[in-house]
């Protein structure tokens, strides 16, 4: 039987993927828990050391459930630890059943009990074991499924290990990413197109200025520059971003949300790691829904309780979605495929292409509640512009720093040259002074011998010395000036480097916190230098807040269509191929059955003065249902009638305005028609007058010839 490792198996998608592989009866499924064991303080195998050690040889069944006899256990304290073998997997679901219930909270216990029938064992996460043990354990699996939510550290470690290890048995690695790595593709392409058009317009504007200058020199009249520039700005402001339906073949153009750049690099790494023995795939999943809901559960429960559903922004952003059963089946088919699939990148989305407003409206129509509009928690409209401006500013600062480095280098070289010139002048001056002293010492002796006087030599030495001193002063002055310029340039370079460093400056405490979240322990951050993989960790693999449904409904605005998955799943194999809104009835029924919800209606009646309102209000609060009274129903009806009247008045005013506009348009067309008729009559009259004049001229010419 093949062995499957699911990273993040206790996630909403991971549970369904685990069940898919279990139902096939061909796989041993293990996984890592991300959500239900976050507070394990002990890094070494996750639990405190025990007192009793068993050293018996492990049997063949130790890899499939049960306790491993090479591990130390302490059942009284609810713990286990010890030196683990490379292929050891801790069966936490079985072990926890024997532990004291107070060690595990209710949510964790429910998750463990829910996973017991399908999951063979829970594998320790990367921070709980050494890098070598994690590597050996990872290589013992045939299929690795990495489901990304907020933390992608273990997925990156896994693909690096698989890429850098030679093995003969074929392995499959499936990275289940999401559409956040496509979130800004439309905006990025639009900004690229607008930047190109701005460059073209700048070139046209330069040519137009040159033409205007030439025409003005020639005395011709033309439009002014201000009029032309205002027309261009108006033309540019009218252009809007067009939402395109993207396919997986255009993966090279994808542009992520500003927080997901590290995930896109991870996707590139996964695709590049594909080889003859390692088959890698990247799946971009939409928002999962169905089977009791996960991310949308808060909206469903709020609608069930007739509370407010938060809509982030105008609600016109497109949210790719997929039913969790369809997604889990796609992951299973990709991971368990015996044949190598041609497509390495694929969208796992349905064909709904619904907007946020349509999704919330369908929940409201089928369940209840009311929509409240709030500001988006992520400003997706300015991300690409800010990133492009950031890159331009960084590039400008880097270029400025390089130019200043070149200037400083040239100044330093010139200073060295001047220092050498100054030293040569100093040496020459000393030589001249010594020669002059010698000439003065032997001046009398030379004169007594009747030889030629050395006065000329002394004079020449003085002249040379004065000239060298003058040149030396010029060199010193130039050197001082150059040193001042060098000091200014160094200060300017320091300012540029400080500004450049501000773009990459991060708070140390924030980095420690983020690395702690990424690795699962703050102690691992202090030991980063001892672990090569941990020391090279990319904090971008952990996604900053916000998380959850607010992140999806605020940051995502992308339309995409399924491609390769349509060949994996036939039309009859899909649970919800038409999307969220089209299958809302089925989704609500799944939510009701999974959550064990049943609509409750209570009617409380009684005679006057029996406090029916108070009793019904207390029951409504107790059972969390809507409390309807005669006054509330009457007020709601009157408000409904008032809204209808306002809409009717608005419709009547709109019709009156359209009629008035139609009358004005008819009058305008009639005036234009009369004007055109007058112009036509005038033209015909002029043509007739021209024919008459031409005939008279012809008759006059004929008379002269006769």
Protein Blocks (a to p, Z undefined) as FASTA:
>chain_A
ZZdddehklbmklmmmmmmmmmnopaccddddfklmmmbfblggoiacdfbdcfbdcdfk
lmngpjdfkbccdfknopaedjddfkbccdfklmmmmmcfklpcfklmmmmmmmmmmmmb
dcddfklpcfklmmmmmmmpfbdcdddfkbcklmmmmmmmmmmpccfbdcdddddddfkl
mmmmmmmmmmmmmmmmmmmmmmmmmmmmmmmmmmmmnopacddfklmmmmmmmmmmmpcc
ddddddfklmmmpccdfklmmmmmmmmmmmmmpcfklccddddddddeeehijklmmmmm
mmmnopacddehjhlaccddddfklmmmmmmmmmmpmbdcfblbdcdddfkopafklmmm
mmmmmnnccddddddfbdfklmmmmmmmmmmmmmmmmmmmmmmmmmmmmmmmmmmmmmmm
mmmmmmmmmmmmmmmmmmmmmmmmmmmnopacfklmmmmmmmmmmmmmmmmmmmmmmmmm
mmmmmmmmmmmmmmmmmmmmmmmgccfklmmmmmmmmnopaklmmmmmmpmklmmpcfkl
pccddehjllmmmmgccddddfklmmmpcfklpmblnojklmmmmmmmmmmmmnopacdd
ddddddehklmmmmmmmmmmmnopacddfklmmmmmmmmmmmmmmmmmmmmmmmmmmmmm
mmmmmmmmmmmmmmmmmmmmmmmmmmmmmmmmmmmmmmmmmmmmZZ
